[in-house]
Amino acid sequence: MYQYKHETEVDADAESTFAWFEHEGSFRRLMPPWEVAEEVRADDSLEVGSQRVFRFPMGPIKMTWVAEHTGYRPPHFFSDTMVKGPFWSWNHDHHLIEEGGVTKVVDEVSYQVPFGPLGNLADRVLGGRLVRRRLSQMFTARELRLKRDMAHHSKFDDSPRRKILVAGSSGMIGTQLVAFLDTGGHEVWRLVRRSPKEGKKELFWDPDSGELNAEILEGFDSIIHLGGEGIGDKRWSKKRKSAIRSSRVDSTTLLSEAIANMEKKPEVFIVASAIGWYGDRGDEELTEESAIGEGFLPEVCSDWEGASANLPDEVRHVYLRSGIVLSGTGGALGKMLLPFKMGAGGPMGNGKQWMSWISLDDEIYAIHHLLMETGSKGVYNLTAPNPVRQKSFAKTLGRVLRRPAFAPLPGFVIKILFGEMGVKLTLESQKVLPNRLLEGGYEFLHPDLETALQDTLGLWSS
């Protein structure tokens, strides 16, 4: 049997820290950001007998991990054991020790590697490096998420908790946003296109057919709409471009009309948009005051934002013009990782085009900031304050991955492989600055690219 121990100091009392763990969303927030994991079920407590279940890829197959809670003494202790998963055994104790308003979270894990004596032999031959290195990465990521989430929630301790409805909650951003808001004690509901699951905070709509019962929106003080077909998921045919536009504009129109007819309207309506609004602008520095660009994406973004422009003034309206959101499990970065890990990564085109990026956690924290700061209204660029040229992005990613990054992908090859979509998303230049977000007091967790990539991929400098 092997032992592993990790300690985290949180600037909060034990009750608040234990409450964070007890929220269902903590399960998602504690998963390492580079792990492609599918949450199957998370019971809404840590009491003995409750379970949390997820699936993750292991080679060509999906492995299921079932963790069952076996100890529960709030606010100082809870424990779980693996009843199904990749280890022969896994027992995890969590101790919360408070002193002077600071809580030390002590994670103690006892585990047995698979395959009995053969697994032990392999582990000894490798010096125990593989499993322990993975555990060290995982618990470092857990520590960072816990401390940062608690710190961001504490900024609004004096503000009332909100009742929030989120559309587009199953996407890369929505999944993490719902989990984060839940750990902050907000009542978070999801607007879904399938039949709502029994016992879950879910409501039905079908924007494709224009189906939304406005009555189900009553009682929500905050509505967030993040939905839309993935812009970079497929080549752009006429049909695909029509779907990209309609999935954003029609759904936003449907929600806006429903809100306009509500007896008691929400305090805030937050709508996703994108820096595609600005189009291809070379070296021009772009702020929220910059004019709209030309082409398909600026037209879509204009119609997207315009679909909710006629809401009454009593509803605070926020538009999120997001840049390239960095995630190790999806989006643009997710697509880049395989060639870079194989040593075949490098600049796209001439590499001089500007990339305006933002870490996934900054995206989540910035949305939370705009949600809670009731003076926030209008358009906000959600991009880090230090955009980089594509060549610099490739070089930095290669350095974090410890791989060469000198194999360029010529523009004509991108056009052949990906068509108009590839050209627009990888070769066009947008140097976007988050002026209004900074003026509103938001402090970036990841203002520079290298630390953002290190956190996202769990590859911190030794």
C-alpha positions in Angstrom: 0.0 0.0 0.0 1.3 3.4 -1.0 0.7 6.7 0.9 0.4 10.3 -0.5 -0.2 13.5 1.5 -0.9 17.1 0.3 -1.5 20.2 2.4 -3.4 23.4 1.3 -3.8 26.6 3.3 -7.0 28.4 2.6 -7.6 32.0 3.8 -11.1 31.1 5.2 -12.6 29.4 8.2 -13.3 25.7 8.3 -17.1 26.1 7.9 -16.8 28.1 4.7 -14.1 25.8 3.3 -16.1 22.6 4.1 -19.2 24.2 2.5 -17.3 24.8 -0.7 -16.4 21.0 -0.8 -20.0 20.1 0.0 -21.5 21.8 -3.1 -22.0 19.5 -6.1 -20.0 21.9 -8.3 -16.8 21.3 -6.3 -16.5 17.9 -8.0 -16.1 19.5 -11.4 -13.9 22.3 -10.2 -11.5 19.9 -8.5 -10.9 17.9 -11.7 -7.6 18.8 -13.2 -8.2 21.2 -16.1 -6.2 19.0 -18.5 -8.3 15.9 -17.8 -11.0 15.0 -20.4 -13.5 13.8 -17.8 -17.2 13.3 -18.1 -19.2 13.8 -15.0 -21.9 11.0 -14.7 -23.4 11.8 -11.3 -22.6 13.9 -8.2 -24.8 13.5 -5.2 -25.6 16.8 -3.4 -23.8 16.0 -0.2 -20.7 14.4 1.3 -22.6 12.3 3.7 -21.8 8.6 4.2 -23.1 6.6 1.2 -23.3 9.5 -1.3 -21.4 8.9 -4.5 -19.6 10.9 -7.2 -19.1 9.2 -10.6 -17.2 10.2 -13.7 -15.7 8.6 -16.8 -12.3 9.4 -18.3 -10.4 8.0 -21.4 -7.7 5.5 -20.8 -6.3 4.7 -24.2 -9.0 3.6 -26.5 -11.5 2.8 -23.7 -13.5 4.9 -21.2 -12.8 4.1 -17.5 -15.5 4.7 -14.9 -14.5 5.9 -11.4 -17.0 5.6 -8.6 -16.1 7.3 -5.3 -18.3 6.6 -2.3 -18.2 8.7 0.8 -17.3 6.7 4.0 -16.7 9.4 6.6 -18.5 12.7 7.4 -17.8 15.0 10.4 -18.5 18.6 9.3 -16.7 20.9 9.2 -13.4 19.0 9.9 -13.4 15.7 8.1 -14.8 13.7 5.2 -13.5 10.6 3.4 -14.2 8.6 0.3 -13.2 5.2 -1.2 -13.0 4.0 -4.7 -15.6 1.3 -5.3 -14.8 1.1 -9.0 -11.8 2.5 -11.0 -8.3 2.1 -12.2 -6.6 1.4 -8.9 -6.8 -1.9 -6.9 -7.7 0.3 -3.9 -8.0 4.0 -3.2 -8.9 5.7 0.1 -8.9 9.4 0.5 -9.2 11.3 3.8 -9.8 15.1 3.9 -8.9 16.8 7.2 -9.8 20.5 7.7 -7.9 22.1 10.5 -8.6 25.8 11.4 -6.3 28.1 13.2 -6.6 31.9 13.4 -9.2 32.0 10.6 -7.0 30.0 8.2 -7.9 26.5 7.3 -5.4 23.8 6.5 -6.8 21.1 4.2 -4.8 17.9 4.6 -5.4 15.3 1.9 -4.2 11.8 2.8 -4.4 9.1 0.2 -3.6 5.4 0.6 -3.7 3.4 -2.7 -2.6 0.2 -4.4 -1.5 0.3 -8.0 -3.1 -2.2 -10.4 -1.9 -5.7 -11.2 -0.7 -6.6 -7.7 3.0 -7.8 -7.5 3.5 -6.9 -11.2 2.2 -3.4 -10.6 4.4 -3.0 -7.5 7.5 -4.2 -9.5 6.9 -1.8 -12.3 6.4 1.0 -9.9 9.6 0.2 -8.1 11.5 -0.1 -11.4 10.3 3.4 -12.3 11.0 4.7 -8.8 7.3 5.3 -8.1 7.5 8.3 -10.5 4.5 7.8 -12.8 1.7 7.5 -10.2 3.2 10.0 -7.7 4.0 12.5 -10.4 0.4 12.3 -11.6 -0.9 12.7 -8.0 1.4 15.7 -7.4 0.0 17.4 -10.6 -3.6 16.6 -9.7 -3.4 17.8 -6.1 -1.5 21.0 -7.1 -4.3 21.8 -9.5 -6.9 21.1 -6.8 -5.0 23.4 -4.4 -4.9 26.2 -6.9 -8.6 25.9 -7.8 -9.7 25.7 -4.2 -7.7 28.7 -3.1 -8.6 30.8 -6.1 -12.3 30.0 -6.1 -12.6 30.8 -2.4 -10.8 34.0 -2.9 -13.0 35.2 -5.8 -16.2 34.2 -3.9 -15.0 36.1 -0.9 -14.8 39.4 -2.8 -18.6 39.4 -2.9 -19.4 37.9 0.6 -21.5 41.0 1.4 -23.6 40.6 -1.7 -26.8 38.5 -1.7 -26.7 35.1 -3.4 -28.4 35.0 -6.7 -30.9 32.7 -8.5 -29.3 32.2 -11.9 -30.5 30.5 -15.1 -27.7 29.5 -17.6 -28.3 28.6 -21.2 -25.4 26.9 -23.0 -24.4 25.2 -19.7 -23.0 22.0 -21.3 -20.2 23.7 -23.2 -16.6 24.2 -22.2 -17.3 27.5 -20.5 -20.8 26.8 -19.3 -19.8 23.6 -17.5 -17.2 25.3 -15.4 -19.2 28.5 -14.9 -22.2 26.5 -13.5 -19.9 24.5 -11.2 -18.1 27.7 -9.9 -21.3 29.6 -9.3 -22.7 26.6 -7.4 -19.7 26.5 -5.1 -20.3 30.1 -4.2 -23.8 29.3 -2.8 -25.8 30.6 -5.7 -28.9 28.8 -6.8 -28.0 27.8 -10.4 -30.5 26.3 -12.9 -29.7 25.1 -16.4 -31.8 25.7 -19.5 -31.6 22.4 -21.5 -32.8 21.2 -24.9 -33.5 17.7 -23.8 -36.0 16.4 -21.2 -34.9 17.7 -17.8 -33.5 15.1 -15.4 -35.7 14.3 -12.4 -34.5 16.0 -9.2 -32.1 18.3 -11.1 -32.3 22.1 -11.4 -33.1 22.0 -15.2 -35.7 23.7 -17.4 -36.6 22.9 -21.0 -36.5 25.0 -24.1 -36.1 24.3 -27.8 -34.7 27.4 -29.6 -34.7 25.6 -32.9 -38.5 25.5 -32.9 -38.9 28.7 -30.9 -40.3 26.8 -27.9 -39.8 28.6 -24.5 -42.5 29.0 -21.8 -41.8 32.5 -20.5 -43.4 31.6 -17.2 -40.5 29.3 -16.2 -38.2 32.4 -16.2 -40.1 34.1 -13.4 -38.1 34.3 -10.2 -34.6 34.4 -11.7 -32.7 37.6 -11.0 -29.9 36.7 -13.4 -29.9 35.0 -16.8 -26.8 34.1 -18.7 -26.8 32.9 -22.3 -23.7 31.2 -23.6 -25.2 29.0 -26.3 -24.3 28.6 -30.0 -22.9 26.1 -32.5 -19.1 25.7 -32.3 -17.5 28.1 -34.7 -14.4 26.0 -35.2 -15.9 22.5 -35.0 -16.5 21.9 -38.8 -15.7 23.4 -42.2 -17.9 26.3 -43.1 -20.5 25.4 -45.8 -23.5 27.6 -46.5 -25.5 25.3 -44.2 -22.9 25.4 -41.4 -22.7 29.2 -41.6 -26.4 29.5 -41.4 -26.4 27.2 -38.3 -23.7 29.3 -36.6 -25.7 32.4 -37.1 -29.2 31.1 -36.3 -28.0 29.2 -33.2 -26.9 32.4 -31.7 -29.3 35.0 -33.0 -32.5 33.0 -32.9 -31.9 31.7 -29.3 -31.0 35.2 -28.1 -34.1 36.7 -29.7 -36.2 34.0 -28.1 -34.8 34.6 -24.6 -35.0 38.4 -25.0 -38.6 38.4 -26.0 -39.5 36.1 -23.1 -37.7 38.4 -20.7 -39.5 41.4 -22.1 -42.8 39.8 -21.3 -41.9 38.8 -17.7 -43.8 40.4 -14.8 -40.7 40.7 -12.7 -37.7 41.0 -15.0 -34.2 39.8 -14.1 -31.7 42.3 -12.8 -29.1 41.3 -15.4 -29.0 39.5 -18.8 -25.5 38.4 -19.8 -25.0 37.4 -23.4 -22.0 35.7 -25.0 -20.4 37.3 -28.0 -16.9 37.2 -29.5 -14.0 39.3 -30.6 -15.0 38.1 -34.1 -16.9 41.4 -34.0 -13.7 43.3 -34.9 -12.7 41.2 -38.0 -9.2 41.1 -39.4 -7.5 44.3 -38.2 -3.7 43.8 -38.4 -1.7 45.6 -35.7 -4.5 48.0 -34.7 -5.2 48.0 -31.0 -8.9 47.2 -30.5 -11.0 48.3 -27.5 -14.7 48.2 -26.7 -14.9 51.6 -28.5 -13.5 50.3 -31.8 -15.7 50.0 -34.9 -17.1 46.8 -36.2 -15.1 44.9 -38.8 -16.2 43.4 -42.1 -17.1 39.8 -43.1 -19.1 36.9 -41.9 -18.0 36.8 -38.2 -18.5 40.5 -37.6 -22.0 40.3 -39.2 -22.8 37.3 -36.9 -21.6 39.1 -33.8 -23.5 42.2 -34.7 -26.8 40.3 -35.2 -26.1 38.3 -32.1 -25.6 41.3 -29.9 -28.4 43.2 -31.6 -30.9 40.4 -30.9 -31.2 41.5 -27.3 -30.7 45.3 -27.8 -34.3 46.2 -27.3 -34.7 45.0 -23.7 -36.0 47.6 -21.3 -33.5 49.7 -19.4 -34.5 48.1 -16.1 -32.6 45.0 -17.2 -28.8 45.4 -16.9 -27.4 44.1 -20.1 -23.8 42.7 -20.5 -22.2 41.5 -23.7 -19.1 39.2 -23.4 -16.8 39.6 -26.4 -14.5 36.6 -25.6 -11.2 35.9 -27.2 -9.6 32.5 -27.6 -10.4 30.6 -24.4 -7.5 28.4 -23.3 -8.5 24.9 -22.2 -6.5 21.7 -22.2 -9.6 19.7 -23.1 -11.2 21.7 -26.0 -11.3 24.8 -28.1 -8.3 26.0 -30.1 -5.7 24.9 -27.6 -7.2 21.5 -27.4 -6.8 21.1 -31.1 -3.2 22.2 -31.1 -1.9 19.9 -28.4 -1.5 16.7 -30.3 0.8 18.0 -33.1 2.8 20.0 -30.6 3.2 17.0 -28.3 4.5 15.1 -31.3 7.0 17.8 -32.1 5.2 18.9 -35.2 3.8 22.2 -33.9 4.8 25.7 -35.0 3.5 29.0 -36.3 0.5 29.2 -38.5 0.9 31.2 -41.7 3.6 33.8 -41.3 3.0 33.9 -37.5 2.7 37.7 -37.4 -1.1 37.7 -36.7 -2.2 38.7 -33.2 -3.9 36.2 -31.0 -6.1 37.6 -28.2 -6.5 34.9 -25.6 -7.9 34.4 -22.1 -7.5 31.5 -19.6 -10.6 29.5 -18.9 -10.5 30.5 -15.2 -10.2 34.2 -16.1 -13.2 33.8 -18.4 -15.2 32.3 -15.5 -14.0 34.8 -12.9 -14.6 37.7 -15.2 -18.2 36.6 -15.9 -18.7 36.3 -12.2 -17.2 39.8 -11.6 -19.6 41.3 -14.2 -22.5 39.4 -12.7 -21.9 40.6 -9.2 -20.8 44.2 -9.9 -24.1 45.8 -10.5 -22.5 48.8 -12.1 -21.2 46.7 -15.0 -23.2 47.2 -18.2 -22.6 47.1 -21.9 -19.8 45.6 -24.0 -16.7 44.0 -22.3 -13.7 42.4 -24.1 -12.9 39.2 -22.3 -9.2 38.9 -23.3 -6.0 38.9 -21.3 -4.2 42.3 -21.3 -1.2 40.9 -23.2 -2.2 39.5 -26.6 0.7 37.8 -28.5 1.6 37.2 -32.1 0.9 33.7 -33.3 4.6 32.9 -33.6 5.1 33.8 -30.0 2.1 31.7 -29.0 3.6 28.7 -30.7 7.0 29.2 -29.2 5.6 29.6 -25.7 3.4 26.5 -26.0 6.4 24.5 -27.3 8.4 25.7 -24.3 5.7 24.7 -21.8 5.3 21.3 -23.4 9.1 20.9 -23.7 8.8 20.3 -27.4 10.2 22.0 -30.5 7.9 24.5 -32.2 9.5 25.4 -35.5 7.4 23.4 -38.0 5.3 26.1 -39.7 1.8 25.4 -41.2 1.6 27.5 -44.3 -1.5 29.5 -45.0 -2.3 27.6 -48.2 -2.2 24.3 -46.3 -4.6 25.7 -43.7 -7.0 26.8 -46.5 -6.8 23.4 -48.1 -7.4 21.5 -44.9 -9.9 23.7 -43.2 -11.3 26.0 -45.8 -12.7 29.5 -44.9 -13.1 28.5 -41.3 -9.4 27.8 -40.9 -8.3 31.0 -42.5 -10.7 33.2 -40.5 -9.9 31.6 -37.1 -6.1 31.1 -37.4 -4.7 33.6 -39.9 -6.7 36.8 -39.2 -5.2 39.3 -36.7 -7.0 40.8 -33.7 -5.1 42.7 -31.0 -7.9 43.1 -28.5 -7.5 44.8 -25.1 -9.8 44.4 -22.1 -10.0 48.1 -21.2 -13.4 48.2 -19.6 -12.8 45.0 -17.6 -9.6 46.5 -16.1 -11.3 49.9 -15.5 -14.1 48.0 -13.6 -11.5 46.6 -11.1 -11.1 43.1 -12.4 -7.6 41.6 -11.7 -6.4 39.0 -14.1 -5.3 35.6 -12.7 -3.3 35.0 -15.9 -2.1 38.2 -17.5 0.7 36.5 -19.3 0.5 33.5 -21.6 3.2 31.1 -20.2 1.7 30.9 -16.7 -1.8 30.5 -18.2 -0.6 27.5 -20.3 1.3 26.0 -17.3 -1.8 26.1 -15.1 -4.0 24.8 -17.9 -1.8 21.9 -18.7 -0.4 21.1 -15.2 3.2 21.7 -16.5 4.6 24.1 -13.9 8.3 25.0 -14.0 10.3 23.0 -11.5 
